[in-house]
Amino acid sequence: MSTNITSTSVKLKWDAVPGAVKYNLRYKVANTNTWTTLNPVGHSKTINGLSANTAYKWQVRTVCQVGPDIKSDWSPKQDFTTLLRLAEETLPQVSFELYPNPAEDHATIQFTLPQSSHVYISVYDASGKEIETVLNDDVEQGNHSLQFNIKDFPEGIYFVKMISDLGIETQKLMVQ
């Protein structure tokens, strides 16, 4: 069942199966070949970061044993279509701050997520080369703060990029 459908998210639910130790869930834009596969906990999953006014297909299967996994066939394909985003509808915003700036030995990234999301934060030098991955994980909704070491970075200008289900934010960092 598809519920709580918005222009960018959906909650997918399915019946619990006796003997299942976990589930695999996959979804794709209708009429494409590329599936995104997830391993949800329980028998529902909210998916964020979808495209507005877009038809999707999804399926689920059970995993009945872990070791060599014993899996069921995929369920019949189910459909949902995200809503059309209205001009006055605003997306939830991500708050992203970087301090101190300029910095010498460490910097702190403080961010707020209006909803749970996968978050990837990395540091790039002025030429665009990725130097360090600060975070690559699923993060719960709310306020977060993390500190990273820059004492071995040569003096100069860097860019800290945060990619989440809600978009991309970039901040300039000066290291002295």
N, C-alpha and C positions, 0 to 999 in steps of 0.2 A: 504494500500500500504506500502511496506517495502522499505526504501531508505537509502542512506548513510551507507551502510553495511560495517563494517570493521571486523577485527578478534575478536574484543571485544565489539562492539556496533552496534546499529541499530536505525533508526528513523522510527517509526510507525505512519501512518497517516490514517484517515478515514473521511468520509463525515460528515459534521455537520448535525444534525437532528433538524428540527424546533420543539420547545417545550422542548428540552432537557435542563435540568438545570446543569447536569454534566454527566460524562462518567465513566464507570469502564472498565479497561483494564486488561487482564490477559495473561500470557505467560508461557511456560514450554518447557523443552527439549523434543523433539519428542520421543514417545514411553516410556514416564514416566507418572506418575499420579499426580505429585506435581506441582500445579499452583502457580505462584507469581502474586498477584493481586495488581494493582495500581489504584489511583484515579487522573488521569491527569487533568490539567487545559487546557481547549481548546480541539481541536480534533487532536492533535499529541503528541507524547512523544518519547524522546530519552532514550534508555535503555543502560546503561554502565555495565561493569563488566561481560560480557558474555564470554563463553568459545570459543576458536578458533576452526574453522572447525567443527561446531556443528549445527545440524538441530533443529529448534525451531518451535513451533506452537503458534499462538496467536489469541485472540478474543476480541471483544469489545461489550459493551451494553450501552444503554442510561438509565439515571435516569431522569424521567419526572416530579417528584414531590418530594420535601423534606418534611419530617414529618414522616408519614410512607412512606418510599421510594416506588415509583412505577417504576419498572424496566422492560425493554424489555428483551426478551430472548437474549442469547449470539449469536453473529453473527456466520456465518459459520467459521470454523477454517481456518486461513491463515498460510502460511509457509514462512520461510526464513532460510538461512544457513549462518552462519558467515564465514568469509574468513580464509584461512589457513595462520597462521602467518609465515612469512619468517624469516630465521635465522638472517638476518641483520636488520629486523624491530625491532625498540625499542619501548617499551611501554612508554607513558608519565610518567614522574617521579614526585613523591610527595616530596616536600622539607619539612622537619620536624626538628625543633630545640627547645631545652629546655634550659632555662637560668634563673637566675644564677644557677650554678651548681658547688659546693654545694650551697644549699639555706637554709634560716632560717625561714622566715615567709610567703613568697609567691614565686611562680615560674611562668614564662611566657612561654607559648607554642606559637611558631610562625610557621605557615605552609603555603605552597603555593600549590594550586590545579590547575593542567593544564586543568581540566574540572570540571563541577559541579558534586557533589557526596554526598551520605549520609556519614556522618562522625561520628564515635563513638570513643571518647577518654576517657580512664579510667586509674586510678592509682591502682597499685597492690603492696602489700608488698612483702618482700623477699620470703615468703612461697607460693606466687602465689594467695593469697586471694585478691579479688577486694575490694578496700577501698572506692573509690569515682569515680562517673561518672562525668567527666568534661564537656562533650558535647555529645549529641545524637540527631543529626538534619541534615537536608538537607542543604548543604553549596554550595554557588555559586563558580564558578571558580575565582581564584585570590589569593591575599595575605591576610592572616588572623592572628590575634594575640589575645590570651586570657590569662588572668591571673587567677590563682587559689590560694586559701589560704591553706597553709600547716603548719600554726603556731601550730595547735593541733596534728600534726603528731609526734610520738616519733622519736628520732634521729635514723637514720639508712639508709638503701638502699631501694629504691623503683623503680618500673618500670612504665613508662608512655607508654601506647600502643595506637596507632591511627590506626583504621580500616576504610578503605574507599573502594570505588568501584575499586580503583587502587592497592590495596594491604594492607599489614600490616607493620607498622613501630613501633619499640620499642626503647626507650631511657632510660638509667639508670639515676636516680635522687638520689643524696645524700642529706639527710636532717640533719642539725647539730643544 
